[in-house]
């Protein structure tokens, strides 16, 4: 490779995949647009809620932070999930079926989850944070293609461990961005290879995942199926200040 060719390659923006929030310290997050991914179920519910007219969703790290919004004097909907279940005393958790237009239109939801909001808060120094799920896959990728910026796909995983569903979604994004100006790293290539294995039967492939098993034991298989709907929405949630709102494109 000539020096000139190498210079052109290095000037191209990066498309990187962080396979778990535990690896985020290895990245200069402030140099990237970050896409936070938590397919089962936080980012799916966020995308669905914003599509269905929620004024905003405020992600917080701790249950106590969520509960504190009761004292703020406004009519917030409080959503808290830990280990797949709604925390007692809260309006709902992170099932997408709690984020219908009837429930959230015009409302502000305060949300804390086991994995997704954790990954989001660790990414807060990013140039911009947007939310990805299979529900808004094509709309998200179309927007990302127009951004001449480094992109970091952050897989929320499960309690800082790797998981399959978030990695497969990252691979689906890489698939759509192939041929763009971005250059991929090894985790992005691996995620895309996994997606090639699974793309013809996402539900079948993901039925063996540990998170699927956890949700099945809770009797919420319908949530799993819903989270694998592709292009059900077009809204791209973006973090503005403390709130996730609909990105104006």
NUDO-545020 format. One line per field, with one value per residue (C-alpha): residue in one letter; x, y, z. Coordinates in Angstrom, 1 decimal, always signed. Layout:
BEGIN
rest c(a;...)
u c(X;...)
v c(Y;...)
w c(Z;...)
This chain:
BEGIN
rest c(x;x;x;x;x;x;x;x;x;x;x;x;x;x;x;x;x;x;x;x;x;x;x;x;x;x;x;x;x;x;x;x;x;x;x;x;x;x;x;x;x;x;x;x;x;x;x;x;x;x;x;x;x;x;x;x;x;x;x;x;x;x;x;x;x;x;x;x;x;x;x;x;x;x;x;x;x;x;x;x;x;x;x;x;x;x;x;x;x;x;x;x;x;x;x;x;x;x;x;x;x;x;x;x;x;x;x;x;x;x;x;x;x;x;x;x;x;x;x;x;x;x;x;x;x;x;x;x;x;x;x;x;x;x;x;x;x;x;x;x;x;x;x;x;x;x;x;x;x;x;x;x;x;x;x;x;x;x;x;x;x;x;x;x;x;x;x;x;x;x;x;x;x;x;x;x;x;x;x;x;x;x;x;x;x;x;x;x;x;x;x;x;x;x;x;x;x;x;x;x;x;x;x;x;x;x;x;x;x;x;x;x;x;x;x;x;x;x;x;x;x;x;x;x;x;x;x;x;x;x;x;x;x;x;x;x;x;x;x;x;x;x;x;x;x;x;x;x;x)
u c(+0.0;+1.4;+1.7;-1.0;-3.4;-2.8;-3.5;-6.8;-7.8;-6.9;-9.0;-12.1;-14.4;-14.6;-17.4;-16.7;-18.6;-18.1;-19.3;-20.0;-20.1;-17.1;-15.0;-16.0;-12.8;-10.9;-12.6;-12.3;-16.0;-15.9;-14.7;-17.8;-21.5;-22.7;-25.6;-26.8;-28.3;-30.4;-32.6;-34.3;-35.9;-34.9;-33.9;-36.8;-39.2;-37.6;-37.9;-41.5;-42.3;-40.8;-42.6;-45.8;-45.6;-43.9;-42.7;-39.4;-37.8;-35.4;-32.9;-31.4;-29.0;-30.5;-33.9;-33.6;-33.0;-36.2;-38.2;-36.9;-39.0;-42.1;-41.1;-40.6;-44.2;-44.8;-46.8;-44.0;-44.5;-41.9;-40.5;-38.1;-36.8;-34.3;-33.5;-36.4;-39.1;-40.9;-39.6;-42.4;-44.1;-43.4;-45.8;-44.2;-40.9;-39.3;-41.8;-42.5;-46.2;-46.1;-45.1;-48.2;-49.6;-52.5;-50.1;-47.2;-48.4;-47.6;-46.0;-42.5;-41.2;-38.4;-36.7;-34.1;-33.1;-30.6;-28.4;-29.6;-29.6;-26.3;-24.6;-26.1;-24.7;-21.3;-21.4;-22.4;-19.2;-20.0;-20.5;-24.1;-26.1;-28.9;-30.9;-31.1;-33.3;-34.6;-37.7;-35.9;-33.0;-33.3;-34.2;-31.2;-28.8;-30.0;-29.2;-25.9;-24.8;-25.1;-22.9;-19.2;-18.3;-16.9;-19.7;-19.6;-22.2;-22.5;-24.0;-25.5;-25.0;-26.2;-24.6;-21.4;-21.2;-21.4;-24.8;-25.9;-29.0;-27.2;-24.2;-26.5;-28.2;-24.8;-24.1;-27.3;-26.2;-22.8;-24.5;-26.5;-23.4;-21.2;-20.0;-20.3;-17.2;-16.8;-14.0;-14.9;-12.9;-12.6;-15.6;-17.8;-16.6;-17.4;-20.8;-21.6;-20.4;-22.8;-25.6;-25.0;-25.6;-28.8;-30.5;-32.8;-34.3;-33.5;-36.1;-34.8;-31.2;-31.9;-34.2;-31.1;-29.8;-29.6;-31.6;-34.4;-34.4;-34.7;-37.6;-39.3;-39.1;-41.0;-43.7;-43.1;-42.2;-44.4;-41.9;-39.1;-41.1;-42.1;-38.4;-37.5;-39.9;-37.8;-38.7;-41.8;-40.9;-38.9;-38.3;-34.6;-34.4;-31.5;-30.2;-30.6;-29.5;-31.1;-33.9;-34.3;-36.4;-37.2;-34.4;-35.3;-34.0)
v c(+0.0;+3.4;+6.3;+8.1;+5.2;+4.7;+8.3;+8.1;+5.0;+6.6;+9.7;+7.7;+7.7;+4.5;+2.1;+0.3;-2.1;-2.2;-5.7;-4.8;-1.7;-3.1;-2.4;+1.2;+2.5;+1.2;+3.7;+7.5;+7.9;+11.6;+11.0;+9.1;+9.2;+6.4;+4.1;+2.5;-1.0;-3.1;-5.2;-7.1;-4.7;-1.2;+0.4;-1.3;+0.2;+3.6;+3.6;+2.5;+5.1;+8.0;+6.8;+6.7;+10.3;+10.3;+13.9;+12.6;+9.6;+10.4;+7.6;+7.3;+4.8;+4.0;+3.0;+5.7;+8.4;+7.3;+7.3;+10.8;+12.2;+11.6;+14.7;+17.0;+18.2;+17.1;+14.1;+11.8;+8.1;+6.1;+3.0;+0.7;-2.7;-5.0;-8.6;-8.5;-7.6;-4.4;-2.9;-2.8;+0.6;+1.8;+2.4;-0.1;-1.6;-1.9;-4.1;-2.4;-3.1;-0.4;+2.2;+2.3;+5.7;+5.3;+5.1;+7.5;+10.0;+13.5;+12.1;+12.2;+8.7;+8.3;+5.0;+2.9;-0.6;-3.3;-2.8;-0.2;+2.9;+1.7;+1.6;+5.0;+6.7;+5.3;+6.8;+10.3;+11.9;+11.0;+13.6;+12.4;+9.5;+7.9;+4.8;+1.7;-1.3;-3.6;-1.5;+1.5;-0.3;+1.2;+4.7;+4.7;+3.3;+5.8;+8.6;+7.1;+6.9;+10.7;+11.3;+11.7;+10.9;+8.0;+5.6;+3.4;+0.8;+0.1;-3.3;-3.2;-6.9;-8.4;-7.0;-6.0;-9.4;-10.1;-11.1;-12.3;-10.2;-6.8;-8.0;-9.3;-5.9;-4.3;-6.7;-5.7;-2.1;-3.0;-4.9;-1.7;+0.5;-1.7;+0.3;+3.6;+5.7;+4.0;+1.6;-1.3;-2.7;-6.4;-6.5;-4.9;-7.6;-10.3;-8.9;-8.8;-12.4;-13.5;-11.5;-13.5;-16.7;-15.5;-13.1;-15.6;-16.7;-14.1;-15.5;-19.1;-18.1;-15.9;-18.5;-20.1;-17.0;-16.7;-13.5;-15.1;-17.9;-15.4;-13.6;-16.9;-17.9;-14.7;-15.6;-12.7;-14.5;-12.0;-9.2;-11.2;-11.6;-7.9;-6.8;-8.6;-6.7;-4.9;-1.4;-1.0;+2.6;+5.4;+7.6;+7.9;+8.8;+11.2;+12.4;+16.1;+17.2;+14.7;+13.7;+11.3;+12.9;+12.4;+13.3;+15.9;+14.7)
w c(+0.0;-1.0;+1.5;-0.5;-0.4;+3.3;+4.0;+2.1;+4.1;+7.4;+6.6;+6.1;+9.1;+11.3;+11.8;+15.0;+17.2;+21.0;+21.9;+25.6;+27.7;+29.7;+26.6;+26.2;+28.0;+25.0;+22.7;+22.5;+22.7;+22.2;+18.6;+17.6;+17.0;+19.3;+18.5;+21.7;+21.1;+23.6;+21.4;+24.2;+25.1;+26.1;+22.8;+21.0;+23.6;+23.3;+19.5;+19.7;+22.4;+20.4;+17.2;+19.2;+20.2;+23.6;+24.2;+25.6;+27.3;+30.1;+30.6;+34.2;+35.6;+38.9;+40.2;+42.9;+40.2;+38.5;+41.7;+42.5;+39.5;+41.6;+43.6;+40.7;+40.4;+36.8;+35.6;+34.6;+33.7;+35.7;+34.1;+35.9;+34.9;+36.6;+35.6;+33.1;+35.5;+36.4;+39.6;+42.2;+42.6;+39.1;+36.2;+33.9;+32.8;+29.3;+27.5;+24.1;+24.7;+27.4;+24.9;+22.7;+21.6;+24.1;+27.0;+26.0;+23.5;+24.8;+27.9;+29.4;+30.4;+32.9;+32.2;+34.0;+32.8;+33.6;+30.5;+27.9;+30.1;+31.7;+28.2;+27.3;+30.4;+29.8;+26.3;+27.3;+26.1;+22.5;+19.8;+19.5;+20.9;+18.9;+19.6;+17.4;+17.2;+14.5;+14.5;+13.0;+11.3;+7.7;+8.9;+11.2;+8.6;+6.0;+8.4;+9.4;+5.7;+5.5;+8.5;+7.6;+11.2;+13.1;+14.2;+17.3;+17.7;+21.4;+22.3;+25.8;+26.4;+29.7;+32.8;+30.9;+29.2;+25.5;+24.0;+20.6;+20.0;+20.2;+18.2;+15.5;+15.2;+15.0;+12.2;+10.4;+10.6;+9.2;+6.4;+5.3;+5.6;+3.4;+0.5;+2.3;+3.1;+6.5;+7.3;+9.7;+12.6;+13.5;+15.9;+13.1;+10.7;+13.2;+14.0;+10.3;+9.8;+12.7;+11.0;+7.8;+9.7;+11.3;+8.9;+7.2;+10.6;+13.3;+15.6;+15.2;+15.7;+18.7;+20.4;+21.9;+23.5;+27.3;+27.3;+25.3;+27.9;+30.7;+29.0;+28.2;+31.9;+32.7;+30.2;+27.8;+24.5;+22.7;+23.6;+22.0;+18.8;+18.7;+19.2;+16.0;+13.8;+11.1;+10.0;+12.0;+12.8;+11.2;+14.2;+15.4;+19.1;+19.8;+23.2;+23.7;+27.1;+29.5;+27.1;+24.2;+21.6;+17.9;+15.6;+13.0;+9.7)
